[in-house]
């Protein structure tokens, strides 16, 4: 039933359900949560979770620069700072 509801809401519905599921986790995957938030246009929240992911040393951050969900963040100063800290700029 949950999947039927997601399908009827389109792509944004999918990202909202996934975001809410991840946010409700005891220890959410900050990178995946940031991807969902970026897809929904929640850029400030996405950047906050990316900064937390960096503090938690999430290994998949090496793909930060190439992740399409973050294309709209490439010019944001906080995103640029993350790339610099990770030596990906």
Secondary structure, 3 states (H helix, E strand, C coil): CHHHHHHHHHHHHHHHHHHHHHHCCCCCCHHHHHHHHHHCCCHHHHHHHHHHHHHCCCHHHHHHHHCHHHHHHCCCHHHHHHHHHCCCC
